[in-house]
Each structure stands twice: as structure tokens, then as C-alpha cells.
Amino acid sequence: MQPAAPVEDAVRPPAPRRRGAIGAWPKSGIGSGVGRSGGGRAGGYQAAHRAAGHRPAAHRRAGRRRALSALGALGALAAALTLACLAPASPAWAADDAAEVTALEVARDEEGLLLNYAVELDLPRAVEDALAKAVPLYFVAEAQVFRDRWYWRDRRVADAVRVWRIVYQPLTSNYRVTFGGLSQSYASRDEALTAISRGTRWKIAEPGQIEEGASHYLEFTYKLDPNLLPRPLQIGVGGQPDWQVSVRRTLRIN
């Protein structure tokens, strides 16, 4: 019988743990130091920031852009709702009540066909309120000349358009009228409306456009054009009868 081995020889030390085995150190983590050039340490730092609620700069910029876009949409909606609230509770005005042609005549000379006109404006309450709130308004005058044709539709031989922009300036309490790149201020609303609703010797056709011996007539239109307002404001006034300010007259040219 051989003698028993010493106790210290019978107990062997545990084998070293292999990478990836149960209980091994993780490949990445805060303070692990595993990986080349500190890669595991950086990954753990980013994970900790995400866990703490921190977002990368790109995500923060995208979030700010979405917030600004939402604020812009809310501003446009607020402007539209403001103009929508300007509609009066009383019955809508008819177009003939808001604008009336008081003078319309044409003259021919060596310059061509000249037009003199005058329109009386009595704006509805909704339009007056918008103007008082510094909303720019656009008025358009259009003169079309047609030649009669018995065998087909009448031929349009000339078309002339004028556009005015009128806006109230609260800082100076004046009304500013812009026409053809030129601007002028008026102390009162009535003076500004008179300036945009009168015209003398407006050349609407060249001499060669009016045929000798043919029959011609003029179609004159004066209107408030909501389609020239900024897009958000058009939503608030679309379809409201008070904003349909328009008048049309026909005149035979001798």
C-alpha cells in the first residue's frame, strides 16, 4: 500500500476563465478598459449618456427644427383665424354696395386709347377692420378692349392692368399706397382710397390696336383681390362675401 498524497497536493487551483465564459469580464463597459485605444471605455461612456437622457447634437438640432416648423404652422393658423374672426355678424354686403363706378369715358388721340375713370369705395366692416390691423390690401383695375365679330367670339385686342397696395402704418398713423414701384403716404384712409380709385388718361391700347371702321367696346373691372394676400391670410378670407368687392362696366367705343 502506497502512502496517501498530501492534502495540499490533492487540491488543484481552478483553471483560468476563458474569454466569453460565464462570469468573465464584459467586453465593454464603464471602466472595463477592454478593447484597443479605449474603444470599450468610449462605448460605455456613450451608453451611460443615453441612459441618462442625453441625446447627440444631431438629434437635438433635428428636434429644434421640428419645433420651429410647428411654431410657424401655428403662426399661420393664428393669422388665418384672426382674419376669419373679422367677419361681421351682420348680413354680407353685396359687391355693388361696396364699389360703384361713378365716371367712365374713353378718348382717342395720337397716343392711343385713353381711359378716365372714378370708383366710389365703401368698404365692408371686415375689410376695414383688416386694414386697421395693418393687413395690406391689393386693389386691381383692368381694362380690356374687344372687337366685335359676328362669325365668332369677339376678339380681345388690348388688355391693361393696374395694381395698388395699401397698408396702414400704426407707428406714423398714415396709410401707405404703393403703385408701380412708387410709394406715397396719406394722412387719412379716405385720401388713400381716393388715390387708388381714380385714373385719368390711362393708356389702355396702342393706336394700331384699334382698327378703323371696326366696332369695339371696353370692359372695365375694379376689384379688391384677396388672391394677392400672403398665403396664410388667404385661408382666413377665402369664400367670405365681404371680401368679394368688385364692380364691372361695359362701354361702347365710337
C-alpha positions as YAML, in Angstrom:
chain: A
units: angstrom
residues:
- id: 1
  name: MET
  ca: [0.00, 0.00, 0.00]
- id: 2
  name: GLN
  ca: [1.33, 3.38, -1.06]
- id: 3
  name: PRO
  ca: [1.05, 6.31, 1.28]
- id: 4
  name: ALA
  ca: [-1.77, 8.84, 0.66]
- id: 5
  name: ALA
  ca: [-0.83, 12.06, -1.14]
- id: 6
  name: PRO
  ca: [-0.56, 15.18, 0.93]
- id: 7
  name: VAL
  ca: [-3.71, 17.29, 1.12]
- id: 8
  name: GLU
  ca: [-2.05, 20.30, -0.49]
- id: 9
  name: ASP
  ca: [-1.17, 18.15, -3.49]
- id: 10
  name: ALA
  ca: [-4.76, 16.85, -3.89]
- id: 11
  name: VAL
  ca: [-6.36, 20.29, -4.16]
- id: 12
  name: ARG
  ca: [-5.66, 21.89, -7.54]
- id: 13
  name: PRO
  ca: [-6.14, 25.59, -8.28]
- id: 14
  name: PRO
  ca: [-9.12, 26.44, -10.57]
- id: 15
  name: ALA
  ca: [-8.43, 26.79, -14.27]
- id: 16
  name: PRO
  ca: [-8.28, 30.38, -15.59]
- id: 17
  name: ARG
  ca: [-11.53, 31.60, -17.12]
- id: 18
  name: ARG
  ca: [-11.62, 31.88, -20.85]
- id: 19
  name: ARG
  ca: [-12.87, 35.00, -22.60]
- id: 20
  name: GLY
  ca: [-16.59, 34.77, -23.14]
- id: 21
  name: ALA
  ca: [-17.17, 32.19, -20.40]
- id: 22
  name: ILE
  ca: [-19.72, 32.64, -17.69]
- id: 23
  name: GLY
  ca: [-18.55, 35.16, -15.12]
- id: 24
  name: ALA
  ca: [-15.92, 36.68, -17.46]
- id: 25
  name: TRP
  ca: [-15.44, 40.41, -17.60]
- id: 26
  name: PRO
  ca: [-17.72, 42.11, -20.20]
- id: 27
  name: LYS
  ca: [-16.16, 43.21, -23.46]
- id: 28
  name: SER
  ca: [-17.23, 46.79, -22.94]
- id: 29
  name: GLY
  ca: [-18.42, 48.79, -20.03]
- id: 30
  name: ILE
  ca: [-17.62, 51.74, -17.85]
- id: 31
  name: GLY
  ca: [-14.09, 51.36, -16.58]
- id: 32
  name: SER
  ca: [-13.58, 47.96, -18.20]
- id: 33
  name: GLY
  ca: [-10.61, 49.12, -20.26]
- id: 34
  name: VAL
  ca: [-11.16, 46.26, -22.71]
- id: 35
  name: GLY
  ca: [-10.59, 46.98, -26.38]
- id: 36
  name: ARG
  ca: [-7.98, 48.83, -28.35]
- id: 37
  name: SER
  ca: [-7.37, 52.53, -27.82]
- id: 38
  name: GLY
  ca: [-10.04, 52.69, -25.13]
- id: 39
  name: GLY
  ca: [-12.91, 51.67, -27.50]
- id: 40
  name: GLY
  ca: [-14.77, 49.84, -24.79]
- id: 41
  name: ARG
  ca: [-14.41, 52.79, -22.45]
- id: 42
  name: ALA
  ca: [-15.88, 55.17, -25.09]
- id: 43
  name: GLY
  ca: [-18.78, 52.83, -25.82]
- id: 44
  name: GLY
  ca: [-19.58, 52.62, -22.15]
- id: 45
  name: TYR
  ca: [-19.49, 56.43, -21.87]
- id: 46
  name: GLN
  ca: [-21.99, 56.84, -24.75]
- id: 47
  name: ALA
  ca: [-24.26, 54.17, -23.29]
- id: 48
  name: ALA
  ca: [-24.20, 55.94, -19.95]
- id: 49
  name: HIS
  ca: [-25.15, 59.26, -21.57]
- id: 50
  name: ARG
  ca: [-28.04, 57.66, -23.45]
- id: 51
  name: ALA
  ca: [-29.21, 56.06, -20.26]
- id: 52
  name: ALA
  ca: [-29.05, 59.44, -18.51]
- id: 53
  name: GLY
  ca: [-31.30, 61.02, -21.18]
- id: 54
  name: HIS
  ca: [-28.60, 62.87, -23.17]
- id: 55
  name: ARG
  ca: [-29.09, 62.98, -26.97]
- id: 56
  name: PRO
  ca: [-26.45, 63.56, -29.66]
- id: 57
  name: ALA
  ca: [-26.16, 67.08, -31.14]
- id: 58
  name: ALA
  ca: [-27.70, 65.99, -34.48]
- id: 59
  name: HIS
  ca: [-30.83, 64.75, -32.72]
- id: 60
  name: ARG
  ca: [-31.08, 67.97, -30.73]
- id: 61
  name: ARG
  ca: [-30.81, 70.09, -33.91]
- id: 62
  name: ALA
  ca: [-33.49, 68.00, -35.63]
- id: 63
  name: GLY
  ca: [-35.75, 68.44, -32.62]
- id: 64
  name: ARG
  ca: [-35.27, 72.22, -32.72]
- id: 65
  name: ARG
  ca: [-36.10, 72.31, -36.45]
- id: 66
  name: ARG
  ca: [-39.29, 70.36, -35.84]
- id: 67
  name: ALA
  ca: [-40.25, 72.72, -33.03]
- id: 68
  name: LEU
  ca: [-39.65, 75.82, -35.21]
- id: 69
  name: SER
  ca: [-41.67, 74.30, -38.06]
- id: 70
  name: ALA
  ca: [-44.54, 73.62, -35.68]
- id: 71
  name: LEU
  ca: [-44.39, 77.20, -34.39]
- id: 72
  name: GLY
  ca: [-44.50, 78.54, -37.97]
- id: 73
  name: ALA
  ca: [-47.58, 76.45, -38.74]
- id: 74
  name: LEU
  ca: [-49.26, 77.68, -35.57]
- id: 75
  name: GLY
  ca: [-48.48, 81.28, -36.53]
- id: 76
  name: ALA
  ca: [-50.05, 80.84, -39.98]
- id: 77
  name: LEU
  ca: [-53.11, 79.24, -38.42]
- id: 78
  name: ALA
  ca: [-53.41, 82.09, -35.92]
- id: 79
  name: ALA
  ca: [-53.27, 84.67, -38.71]
- id: 80
  name: ALA
  ca: [-55.95, 82.82, -40.66]
- id: 81
  name: LEU
  ca: [-58.18, 82.57, -37.59]
- id: 82
  name: THR
  ca: [-57.68, 86.28, -36.89]
- id: 83
  name: LEU
  ca: [-58.95, 87.25, -40.32]
- id: 84
  name: ALA
  ca: [-61.77, 84.73, -40.06]
- id: 85
  name: CYS
  ca: [-62.90, 86.42, -36.85]
- id: 86
  name: LEU
  ca: [-63.09, 89.76, -38.68]
- id: 87
  name: ALA
  ca: [-66.25, 88.64, -40.47]
- id: 88
  name: PRO
  ca: [-69.19, 90.66, -39.11]
- id: 89
  name: ALA
  ca: [-72.31, 89.11, -37.69]
- id: 90
  name: SER
  ca: [-74.50, 91.33, -39.89]
- id: 91
  name: PRO
  ca: [-75.60, 90.18, -43.38]
- id: 92
  name: ALA
  ca: [-72.87, 90.25, -46.04]
- id: 93
  name: TRP
  ca: [-72.54, 93.30, -48.23]
- id: 94
  name: ALA
  ca: [-73.19, 93.00, -51.94]
- id: 95
  name: ALA
  ca: [-70.41, 93.86, -54.34]
- id: 96
  name: ASP
  ca: [-72.41, 96.74, -55.85]
- id: 97
  name: ASP
  ca: [-72.76, 98.31, -52.40]
- id: 98
  name: ALA
  ca: [-69.02, 98.30, -51.75]
- id: 99
  name: ALA
  ca: [-67.85, 99.66, -55.12]
- id: 100
  name: GLU
  ca: [-69.58, 101.84, -57.69]
- id: 101
  name: VAL
  ca: [-68.28, 103.31, -60.96]
- id: 102
  name: THR
  ca: [-69.17, 106.99, -60.97]
- id: 103
  name: ALA
  ca: [-67.27, 108.02, -64.13]
- id: 104
  name: LEU
  ca: [-66.05, 106.08, -67.17]
- id: 105
  name: GLU
  ca: [-65.04, 107.54, -70.53]
- id: 106
  name: VAL
  ca: [-62.52, 106.88, -73.29]
- id: 107
  name: ALA
  ca: [-60.72, 109.19, -75.68]
- id: 108
  name: ARG
  ca: [-58.65, 108.54, -78.80]
- id: 109
  name: ASP
  ca: [-55.66, 110.58, -79.97]
- id: 110
  name: GLU
  ca: [-52.22, 110.05, -81.49]
- id: 111
  name: GLU
  ca: [-51.07, 108.31, -78.27]
- id: 112
  name: GLY
  ca: [-53.74, 105.63, -78.47]
- id: 113
  name: LEU
  ca: [-56.85, 104.83, -76.47]
- id: 114
  name: LEU
  ca: [-57.01, 106.68, -73.13]
- id: 115
  name: LEU
  ca: [-59.33, 105.93, -70.21]
- id: 116
  name: ASN
  ca: [-60.67, 108.18, -67.47]
- id: 117
  name: TYR
  ca: [-62.49, 106.53, -64.57]
- id: 118
  name: ALA
  ca: [-63.62, 107.03, -60.99]
- id: 119
  name: VAL
  ca: [-64.80, 104.42, -58.48]
- id: 120
  name: GLU
  ca: [-66.54, 105.13, -55.19]
- id: 121
  name: LEU
  ca: [-65.47, 102.69, -52.46]
- id: 122
  name: ASP
  ca: [-67.44, 101.89, -49.32]
- id: 123
  name: LEU
  ca: [-65.54, 99.01, -47.78]
- id: 124
  name: PRO
  ca: [-67.33, 96.35, -45.72]
- id: 125
  name: ARG
  ca: [-66.64, 96.16, -42.00]
- id: 126
  name: ALA
  ca: [-64.43, 93.07, -42.27]
- id: 127
  name: VAL
  ca: [-62.17, 94.77, -44.84]
- id: 128
  name: GLU
  ca: [-62.00, 97.96, -42.78]
- id: 129
  name: ASP
  ca: [-61.02, 96.00, -39.67]
- id: 130
  name: ALA
  ca: [-58.29, 94.16, -41.57]
- id: 131
  name: LEU
  ca: [-56.90, 97.43, -42.92]
- id: 132
  name: ALA
  ca: [-56.93, 98.95, -39.42]
- id: 133
  name: LYS
  ca: [-54.90, 95.94, -38.19]
- id: 134
  name: ALA
  ca: [-52.15, 96.71, -40.75]
- id: 135
  name: VAL
  ca: [-53.13, 93.95, -43.16]
- id: 136
  name: PRO
  ca: [-52.00, 95.01, -46.69]
- id: 137
  name: LEU
  ca: [-54.82, 95.16, -49.24]
- id: 138
  name: TYR
  ca: [-54.49, 94.94, -53.02]
- id: 139
  name: PHE
  ca: [-56.84, 96.65, -55.47]
- id: 140
  name: VAL
  ca: [-56.78, 95.89, -59.19]
- id: 141
  name: ALA
  ca: [-58.15, 97.86, -62.15]
- id: 142
  name: GLU
  ca: [-58.36, 96.08, -65.51]
- id: 143
  name: ALA
  ca: [-59.43, 97.42, -68.89]
- id: 144
  name: GLN
  ca: [-59.98, 95.06, -71.83]
- id: 145
  name: VAL
  ca: [-60.78, 96.19, -75.36]
- id: 146
  name: PHE
  ca: [-62.69, 93.83, -77.69]
- id: 147
  name: ARG
  ca: [-63.52, 93.97, -81.37]
- id: 148
  name: ASP
  ca: [-66.94, 92.71, -82.45]
- id: 149
  name: ARG
  ca: [-67.06, 89.64, -84.69]
- id: 150
  name: TRP
  ca: [-70.40, 88.31, -85.92]
- id: 151
  name: TYR
  ca: [-68.96, 84.96, -87.09]
- id: 152
  name: TRP
  ca: [-67.02, 84.04, -83.95]
- id: 153
  name: ARG
  ca: [-66.34, 85.13, -80.39]
- id: 154
  name: ASP
  ca: [-65.30, 88.74, -80.00]
- id: 155
  name: ARG
  ca: [-61.58, 89.26, -80.26]
- id: 156
  name: ARG
  ca: [-59.67, 90.88, -77.41]
- id: 157
  name: VAL
  ca: [-57.25, 93.40, -78.90]
- id: 158
  name: ALA
  ca: [-55.88, 95.09, -75.75]
- id: 159
  name: ASP
  ca: [-55.58, 94.40, -72.03]
- id: 160
  name: ALA
  ca: [-54.22, 96.81, -69.38]
- id: 161
  name: VAL
  ca: [-53.91, 96.22, -65.63]
- id: 162
  name: ARG
  ca: [-53.10, 98.42, -62.65]
- id: 163
  name: VAL
  ca: [-52.38, 97.15, -59.12]
- id: 164
  name: TRP
  ca: [-52.27, 99.18, -55.89]
- id: 165
  name: ARG
  ca: [-51.15, 98.11, -52.44]
- id: 166
  name: ILE
  ca: [-52.47, 99.98, -49.43]
- id: 167
  name: VAL
  ca: [-51.40, 99.35, -45.83]
- id: 168
  name: TYR
  ca: [-51.88, 101.16, -42.53]
- id: 169
  name: GLN
  ca: [-48.72, 102.11, -40.59]
- id: 170
  name: PRO
  ca: [-49.52, 102.29, -36.85]
- id: 171
  name: LEU
  ca: [-46.24, 103.99, -35.90]
- id: 172
  name: THR
  ca: [-46.97, 107.05, -38.05]
- id: 173
  name: SER
  ca: [-50.78, 106.68, -38.25]
- id: 174
  name: ASN
  ca: [-50.51, 107.02, -42.04]
- id: 175
  name: TYR
  ca: [-51.74, 104.96, -44.96]
- id: 176
  name: ARG
  ca: [-49.05, 103.99, -47.45]
- id: 177
  name: VAL
  ca: [-50.01, 103.40, -51.09]
- id: 178
  name: THR
  ca: [-47.63, 101.63, -53.47]
- id: 179
  name: PHE
  ca: [-48.15, 101.67, -57.24]
- id: 180
  name: GLY
  ca: [-45.65, 100.74, -59.93]
- id: 181
  name: GLY
  ca: [-42.70, 100.73, -57.55]
- id: 182
  name: LEU
  ca: [-43.53, 104.19, -56.16]
- id: 183
  name: SER
  ca: [-44.96, 104.80, -52.68]
- id: 184
  name: GLN
  ca: [-46.77, 107.72, -51.10]
- id: 185
  name: SER
  ca: [-48.23, 108.24, -47.62]
- id: 186
  name: TYR
  ca: [-51.64, 109.75, -46.82]
- id: 187
  name: ALA
  ca: [-52.89, 111.12, -43.54]
- id: 188
  name: SER
  ca: [-56.34, 109.53, -43.75]
- id: 189
  name: ARG
  ca: [-57.91, 106.40, -45.13]
- id: 190
  name: ASP
  ca: [-60.31, 108.35, -47.36]
- id: 191
  name: GLU
  ca: [-57.42, 110.16, -49.06]
- id: 192
  name: ALA
  ca: [-55.63, 106.88, -49.68]
- id: 193
  name: LEU
  ca: [-58.75, 105.21, -51.11]
- id: 194
  name: THR
  ca: [-59.40, 108.20, -53.37]
- id: 195
  name: ALA
  ca: [-55.86, 107.99, -54.73]
- id: 196
  name: ILE
  ca: [-56.26, 104.33, -55.74]
- id: 197
  name: SER
  ca: [-59.77, 104.61, -57.19]
- id: 198
  name: ARG
  ca: [-59.25, 107.45, -59.71]
- id: 199
  name: GLY
  ca: [-57.49, 107.50, -63.05]
- id: 200
  name: THR
  ca: [-57.01, 110.00, -65.88]
- id: 201
  name: ARG
  ca: [-55.53, 109.48, -69.32]
- id: 202
  name: TRP
  ca: [-54.68, 105.86, -68.64]
- id: 203
  name: LYS
  ca: [-53.32, 104.43, -71.87]
- id: 204
  name: ILE
  ca: [-55.04, 101.11, -72.43]
- id: 205
  name: ALA
  ca: [-54.37, 100.49, -76.15]
- id: 206
  name: GLU
  ca: [-51.91, 101.50, -78.84]
- id: 207
  name: PRO
  ca: [-53.17, 103.40, -81.91]
- id: 208
  name: GLY
  ca: [-52.60, 100.42, -84.20]
- id: 209
  name: GLN
  ca: [-54.65, 98.08, -81.99]
- id: 210
  name: ILE
  ca: [-57.90, 99.91, -82.79]
- id: 211
  name: GLU
  ca: [-58.97, 99.09, -86.34]
- id: 212
  name: GLU
  ca: [-60.58, 101.81, -88.39]
- id: 213
  name: GLY
  ca: [-64.15, 101.04, -89.40]
- id: 214
  name: ALA
  ca: [-64.49, 98.17, -86.88]
- id: 215
  name: SER
  ca: [-66.72, 98.14, -83.81]
- id: 216
  name: HIS
  ca: [-65.05, 97.99, -80.39]
- id: 217
  name: TYR
  ca: [-66.14, 98.04, -76.78]
- id: 218
  name: LEU
  ca: [-64.47, 98.28, -73.38]
- id: 219
  name: GLU
  ca: [-64.88, 96.03, -70.33]
- id: 220
  name: PHE
  ca: [-63.71, 97.76, -67.15]
- id: 221
  name: THR
  ca: [-63.25, 95.88, -63.84]
- id: 222
  name: TYR
  ca: [-62.22, 97.23, -60.46]
- id: 223
  name: LYS
  ca: [-61.86, 94.87, -57.50]
- id: 224
  name: LEU
  ca: [-60.23, 94.01, -54.22]
- id: 225
  name: ASP
  ca: [-58.07, 90.96, -54.93]
- id: 226
  name: PRO
  ca: [-57.70, 88.59, -51.91]
- id: 227
  name: ASN
  ca: [-55.55, 86.26, -54.04]
- id: 228
  name: LEU
  ca: [-52.64, 88.72, -53.72]
- id: 229
  name: LEU
  ca: [-52.62, 88.47, -49.93]
- id: 230
  name: PRO
  ca: [-49.97, 86.30, -48.25]
- id: 231
  name: ARG
  ca: [-50.89, 82.61, -48.40]
- id: 232
  name: PRO
  ca: [-51.79, 82.18, -44.69]
- id: 233
  name: LEU
  ca: [-54.15, 85.17, -44.86]
- id: 234
  name: GLN
  ca: [-55.92, 83.82, -47.94]
- id: 235
  name: ILE
  ca: [-57.12, 80.86, -45.86]
- id: 236
  name: GLY
  ca: [-58.94, 83.15, -43.45]
- id: 237
  name: VAL
  ca: [-60.76, 85.24, -46.09]
- id: 238
  name: GLY
  ca: [-61.47, 82.55, -48.67]
- id: 239
  name: GLY
  ca: [-65.16, 82.38, -49.51]
- id: 240
  name: GLN
  ca: [-66.23, 85.30, -47.30]
- id: 241
  name: PRO
  ca: [-68.73, 87.53, -49.16]
- id: 242
  name: ASP
  ca: [-67.39, 90.72, -47.55]
- id: 243
  name: TRP
  ca: [-64.10, 90.22, -49.39]
- id: 244
  name: GLN
  ca: [-65.77, 89.94, -52.81]
- id: 245
  name: VAL
  ca: [-65.54, 93.67, -53.57]
- id: 246
  name: SER
  ca: [-65.83, 94.05, -57.32]
- id: 247
  name: VAL
  ca: [-67.58, 96.13, -59.96]
- id: 248
  name: ARG
  ca: [-67.69, 95.79, -63.76]
- id: 249
  name: ARG
  ca: [-68.90, 98.10, -66.52]
- id: 250
  name: THR
  ca: [-69.06, 97.87, -70.30]
- id: 251
  name: LEU
  ca: [-68.62, 100.90, -72.56]
- id: 252
  name: ARG
  ca: [-69.06, 101.08, -76.33]
- id: 253
  name: ILE
  ca: [-66.18, 102.79, -78.16]
- id: 254
  name: ASN
  ca: [-67.26, 105.06, -81.02]
...
